[in-house]
Amino acid sequence: MLSQGVLVLNKNWMAVHVCSVRRAISLVCQDMARVVASDYQIHDFDSWRMLSQHIEIHGNQYIHTPKFRILVPEVILLTGFNRMPPRAVKFNRRNIYMRDHYTCQYCGVRPDKESLTIDHVVPRSRGGRSTWENVVLACQSCNSKKGSHLHEEVGMHLAHTPKRPHWMSTLRNTLKGPDRPIWQKFVDVAYWNVALEEE
């Protein structure tokens, strides 16, 4: 429970990160953040602890201490941070898999993660570089078929032209999972209001 996700908002109420419950409670205890309740009221640690004593246990998760129980927060608001996160998506294996939705970009199959490979659209043997615009996920069969050729040379087609993902897409992918209606409001607002300068 202490490692599950908590949505982090900056001072302007924009979604900027997801942290663990352990980190969220630590930030609230240090007066660096406030808990945002489902009615959008904000609480410091003491008021959140008091509120936790009066809410029914059904459907809620609690952390129990020797002296009291405290509701697991779903959203926290930072008190001293009003910037946005870096607008660049790190070029790494995890983000390539998320961008391509764990799907072979040639045949459209979605095998288990271990059966996917990263393919260079223009092979490295032909001067292709490891960039967002030149790598895609491919199943082992398609990667073997393509080999060191261009995909057109072997009659293969890309489902999507590879490109650098927008920085908000990684946050949105991180937020998929448990149904948390309070998260969705902040994520949707951030997604629709962000400038599209990188696209």
C-alpha contacts under 8 A as a table, 3 or more apart, distances in Angstrom:
res1	aa1	res2	aa2	distance
1	M	4	Q	5.45
1	M	21	V	7.31
2	L	20	S	6.42
2	L	21	V	4.83
2	L	22	R	5.08
3	S	20	S	4.76
3	S	21	V	5.69
3	S	22	R	6.46
4	Q	20	S	5.39
4	Q	21	V	5.91
5	G	18	V	5.89
5	G	19	C	5.52
5	G	20	S	4.83
5	G	21	V	6.21
5	G	74	E	7.51
6	V	18	V	5.44
6	V	19	C	5.29
6	V	20	S	5.76
6	V	21	V	5.88
6	V	24	A	6.82
6	V	73	P	6.76
6	V	74	E	4.88
6	V	75	V	5.44
6	V	76	I	7.14
7	L	15	A	6.92
7	L	16	V	7.96
7	L	17	H	6.23
7	L	18	V	4.65
7	L	19	C	6.62
7	L	74	E	6.24
7	L	75	V	4.64
7	L	76	I	6.34
7	L	183	W	6.68
8	V	15	A	5.88
8	V	16	V	5.95
8	V	17	H	5.06
8	V	18	V	5.52
8	V	19	C	6.86
8	V	75	V	5.96
8	V	76	I	5.16
8	V	77	L	6.05
8	V	78	L	7.13
9	L	12	N	7.44
9	L	13	W	5.11
9	L	14	M	5.06
9	L	15	A	4.45
9	L	16	V	5.63
9	L	17	H	7.13
9	L	75	V	7.40
9	L	76	I	6.15
9	L	77	L	4.73
9	L	78	L	6.08
10	N	13	W	5.34
10	N	14	M	5.51
10	N	15	A	6.63
10	N	16	V	6.46
10	N	77	L	5.89
10	N	78	L	5.13
10	N	79	T	7.43
10	N	80	G	7.87
10	N	81	F	5.47
10	N	82	N	5.06
10	N	83	R	6.89
10	N	84	M	7.55
11	K	14	M	7.47
11	K	77	L	6.44
11	K	78	L	5.62
11	K	79	T	5.76
11	K	80	G	6.57
11	K	81	F	5.69
11	K	82	N	4.71
12	N	82	N	5.95
13	W	77	L	6.82
13	W	186	F	7.47
14	M	84	M	7.96
14	M	186	F	6.42
14	M	187	V	7.73
14	M	189	V	7.64
14	M	190	A	5.87
15	A	186	F	5.92
15	A	187	V	5.92
15	A	190	A	6.31
16	V	84	M	6.28
16	V	85	P	5.94
16	V	171	L	7.73
17	H	85	P	7.85
17	H	171	L	6.99
18	V	171	L	7.95
18	V	174	T	7.67
18	V	175	L	7.85
19	C	23	R	6.29
19	C	24	A	6.55
20	S	23	R	5.22
20	S	24	A	6.18
21	V	24	A	4.97
21	V	25	I	6.11
21	V	72	V	6.92
21	V	73	P	7.04
22	R	25	I	5.44
22	R	26	S	6.24
23	R	26	S	4.99
23	R	27	L	6.19
24	A	27	L	5.18
24	A	28	V	6.28
24	A	33	A	7.83
24	A	73	P	7.67
24	A	76	I	6.87
25	I	28	V	5.04
25	I	29	C	6.03
25	I	73	P	7.85
26	S	29	C	5.09
26	S	30	Q	6.20
27	L	30	Q	5.14
27	L	31	D	6.31
27	L	32	M	5.10
27	L	33	A	5.43
28	V	31	D	5.06
28	V	32	M	5.77
28	V	33	A	4.65
28	V	34	R	5.52
28	V	35	V	7.05
28	V	44	D	6.41
28	V	45	F	5.76
28	V	76	I	7.99
29	C	32	M	7.57
29	C	44	D	7.82
29	C	45	F	5.71
30	Q	33	A	7.67
31	D	34	R	7.28
31	D	44	D	7.11
31	D	45	F	7.76
31	D	79	T	7.78
32	M	78	L	6.01
32	M	79	T	5.47
32	M	80	G	6.77
33	A	44	D	7.52
33	A	76	I	6.22
33	A	77	L	5.28
33	A	78	L	4.20
33	A	79	T	5.09
33	A	80	G	7.94
34	R	42	I	5.90
34	R	43	H	5.32
34	R	44	D	5.06
34	R	45	F	7.38
34	R	76	I	5.46
34	R	77	L	5.13
34	R	78	L	6.50
34	R	79	T	7.06
35	V	42	I	5.49
35	V	43	H	5.08
35	V	44	D	6.48
35	V	45	F	7.76
35	V	48	W	7.13
35	V	73	P	6.37
35	V	74	E	7.94
35	V	75	V	6.13
35	V	76	I	4.44
35	V	77	L	6.28
36	V	39	D	7.92
36	V	40	Y	5.51
36	V	41	Q	5.79
36	V	42	I	4.65
36	V	43	H	6.56
36	V	73	P	7.62
36	V	74	E	7.63
36	V	75	V	5.38
36	V	76	I	5.38
36	V	77	L	6.56
37	A	40	Y	5.06
37	A	41	Q	5.40
37	A	42	I	6.26
37	A	43	H	7.58
37	A	73	P	7.76
37	A	74	E	7.96
37	A	75	V	7.43
38	S	41	Q	7.44
38	S	182	I	6.36
42	I	77	L	7.97
43	H	46	D	7.69
43	H	47	S	5.48
43	H	48	W	5.36
44	D	47	S	5.53
44	D	48	W	6.03
45	F	48	W	5.15
45	F	49	R	6.05
46	D	49	R	5.07
46	D	50	M	6.21
47	S	50	M	5.03
47	S	51	L	6.05
48	W	51	L	5.03
48	W	52	S	6.04
48	W	70	I	7.38
48	W	71	L	7.69
49	R	52	S	5.07
49	R	53	Q	6.72
49	R	68	F	7.87
49	R	69	R	7.35
49	R	70	I	5.40
49	R	71	L	7.49
50	M	53	Q	5.44
50	M	54	H	7.14
51	L	54	H	5.46
51	L	55	I	6.61
52	S	55	I	5.59
52	S	69	R	6.80
52	S	70	I	5.18
52	S	71	L	5.34
53	Q	68	F	7.77
53	Q	69	R	6.86
53	Q	70	I	7.27
56	E	60	N	7.71
57	I	60	N	5.43
57	I	61	Q	7.41
60	N	71	L	7.07
60	N	72	V	7.76
61	Q	71	L	5.94
61	Q	72	V	5.61
62	Y	69	R	6.18
62	Y	70	I	5.37
62	Y	71	L	4.44
62	Y	72	V	5.36
63	I	69	R	5.59
63	I	70	I	5.30
63	I	71	L	6.36
63	I	72	V	6.50
64	H	67	K	7.98
64	H	68	F	6.20
64	H	69	R	4.33
64	H	70	I	6.49
65	T	68	F	5.35
65	T	69	R	5.87
73	P	76	I	7.16
74	E	180	R	7.91
74	E	182	I	7.86
74	E	183	W	7.67
75	V	182	I	7.76
75	V	183	W	7.15
78	L	81	F	5.86
84	M	87	R	7.94
86	P	89	V	7.95
86	P	167	W	7.89
87	R	166	H	7.82
87	R	167	W	5.37
88	A	166	H	7.67
88	A	167	W	5.76
89	V	95	N	7.72
89	V	164	R	7.69
89	V	165	P	6.86
89	V	166	H	7.17
89	V	167	W	5.31
89	V	170	T	7.56
90	K	95	N	7.19
91	F	95	N	6.67
91	F	96	I	7.30
91	F	131	T	7.63
91	F	132	W	7.05
92	N	95	N	5.55
92	N	96	I	6.32
93	R	96	I	5.14
93	R	97	Y	6.24
94	R	97	Y	5.24
94	R	98	M	6.31
95	N	98	M	4.94
95	N	99	R	5.96
95	N	170	T	7.31
96	I	99	R	5.09
96	I	100	D	6.20
96	I	132	W	7.94
96	I	136	V	7.29
96	I	137	L	7.44
97	Y	100	D	5.32
97	Y	101	H	5.94
97	Y	102	Y	5.12
97	Y	103	T	7.92
97	Y	137	L	6.90
98	M	101	H	4.94
98	M	102	Y	6.37
98	M	170	T	7.53
98	M	173	N	7.25
99	R	102	Y	7.93
99	R	165	P	6.63
100	D	103	T	5.86
100	D	104	C	7.71
100	D	105	Q	7.25
100	D	136	V	7.11
100	D	137	L	6.51
102	Y	110	R	6.15
102	Y	111	P	7.81
102	Y	113	K	6.89
102	Y	116	L	7.68
102	Y	137	L	7.26
103	T	108	G	5.87
103	T	109	V	5.77
103	T	110	R	4.52
103	T	111	P	7.29
103	T	116	L	7.94
103	T	137	L	6.56
103	T	138	A	7.31
103	T	139	C	7.93
104	C	107	C	5.85
104	C	108	G	5.00
104	C	109	V	5.51
104	C	110	R	6.30
104	C	116	L	7.17
104	C	136	V	7.81
104	C	137	L	5.18
104	C	138	A	4.22
104	C	139	C	5.30
105	Q	108	G	5.73
105	Q	136	V	6.39
105	Q	137	L	5.80
105	Q	138	A	5.81
105	Q	158	L	5.58
105	Q	159	A	5.22
105	Q	160	H	6.82
106	Y	138	A	6.50
106	Y	142	C	6.77
106	Y	156	M	6.55
106	Y	157	H	5.78
106	Y	158	L	5.01
106	Y	159	A	6.01
107	C	142	C	7.29
107	C	159	A	7.81
108	G	159	A	7.36
109	V	139	C	7.53
111	P	115	S	6.05
111	P	116	L	6.92
111	P	139	C	7.29
112	D	115	S	5.58
112	D	116	L	7.13
113	K	116	L	5.51
114	E	117	T	7.92
115	S	139	C	6.05
115	S	140	Q	6.16
116	L	137	L	6.39
116	L	138	A	5.67
116	L	139	C	4.61
116	L	140	Q	6.15
117	T	137	L	5.70
117	T	138	A	5.27
117	T	139	C	5.96
117	T	140	Q	6.33
117	T	143	N	7.33
118	I	135	V	6.40
118	I	136	V	5.69
118	I	137	L	4.74
118	I	138	A	6.04
119	D	123	P	7.88
119	D	135	V	5.48
119	D	136	V	5.37
119	D	137	L	5.99
119	D	138	A	6.04
119	D	143	N	6.54
120	H	123	P	5.02
120	H	124	R	6.81
120	H	128	G	6.80
120	H	129	R	7.55
120	H	130	S	7.12
120	H	134	N	5.55
120	H	135	V	4.57
120	H	136	V	6.62
121	V	128	G	7.47
121	V	134	N	5.19
121	V	135	V	5.78
121	V	136	V	6.99
121	V	150	L	6.63
121	V	151	H	7.08
122	V	126	R	6.58
122	V	127	G	7.20
122	V	128	G	4.69
122	V	129	R	7.68
122	V	134	N	6.46
122	V	149	H	7.73
122	V	150	L	6.01
123	P	126	R	5.33
123	P	127	G	6.67
123	P	128	G	5.04
123	P	129	R	7.85
123	P	148	S	5.59
123	P	149	H	6.85
123	P	150	L	7.15
124	R	127	G	4.95
124	R	128	G	4.31
124	R	129	R	6.14
125	S	128	G	7.04
125	S	148	S	6.92
128	G	134	N	7.02
129	R	134	N	6.60
130	S	134	N	6.28
130	S	135	V	6.49
131	T	134	N	5.28
131	T	135	V	6.34
132	W	135	V	5.88
132	W	162	P	6.52
132	W	163	K	5.41
132	W	164	R	5.06
133	E	161	T	7.69
133	E	162	P	4.88
133	E	163	K	4.59
133	E	164	R	6.49
134	N	162	P	6.56
134	N	163	K	7.95
135	V	162	P	6.81
136	V	162	P	6.54
138	A	141	S	7.95
138	A	142	C	6.02
138	A	143	N	5.74
139	C	142	C	5.45
139	C	143	N	6.14
140	Q	143	N	5.08
140	Q	144	S	6.06
141	S	144	S	5.24
141	S	145	K	6.20
142	C	145	K	4.97
142	C	146	K	6.05
143	N	146	K	5.23
143	N	147	G	5.95
144	S	147	G	5.12
145	K	154	V	7.68
146	K	149	H	5.63
146	K	150	L	7.04
146	K	151	H	6.06
146	K	154	V	6.47
146	K	156	M	7.77
149	H	153	E	6.35
149	H	154	V	7.15
150	L	153	E	5.38
150	L	154	V	7.18
151	H	154	V	5.58
151	H	155	G	6.37
151	H	156	M	4.95
151	H	157	H	6.38
151	H	158	L	7.88
152	E	155	G	5.05
152	E	156	M	5.58
152	E	157	H	6.71
153	E	156	M	7.57
158	L	161	T	6.59
164	R	199	E	7.91
165	P	169	S	6.71
165	P	170	T	7.98
165	P	199	E	7.77
166	H	169	S	5.57
166	H	170	T	7.67
166	H	198	E	6.60
166	H	199	E	6.45
167	W	170	T	5.93
167	W	171	L	7.29
168	M	171	L	5.21
168	M	172	R	6.24
168	M	191	Y	6.43
169	S	172	R	5.01
169	S	173	N	6.12
170	T	173	N	5.10
170	T	174	T	6.16
171	L	174	T	5.04
171	L	175	L	6.35
172	R	175	L	5.15
172	R	176	K	6.72
172	R	187	V	7.03
173	N	176	K	5.44
175	L	183	W	7.94
180	R	183	W	5.49
180	R	184	Q	6.79
181	P	184	Q	5.25
181	P	185	K	6.91
182	I	185	K	5.76
182	I	186	F	7.24
183	W	186	F	5.61
183	W	187	V	6.23
184	Q	187	V	5.09
184	Q	188	D	5.86
185	K	188	D	5.38
185	K	189	V	6.24
186	F	189	V	5.21
186	F	190	A	6.20
187	V	190	A	5.15
187	V	191	Y	6.02
188	D	191	Y	5.04
188	D	192	W	6.12
189	V	192	W	5.46
189	V	193	N	6.01
190	A	193	N	5.38
190	A	194	V	5.95
191	Y	194	V	5.75
196	L	199	E	5.62
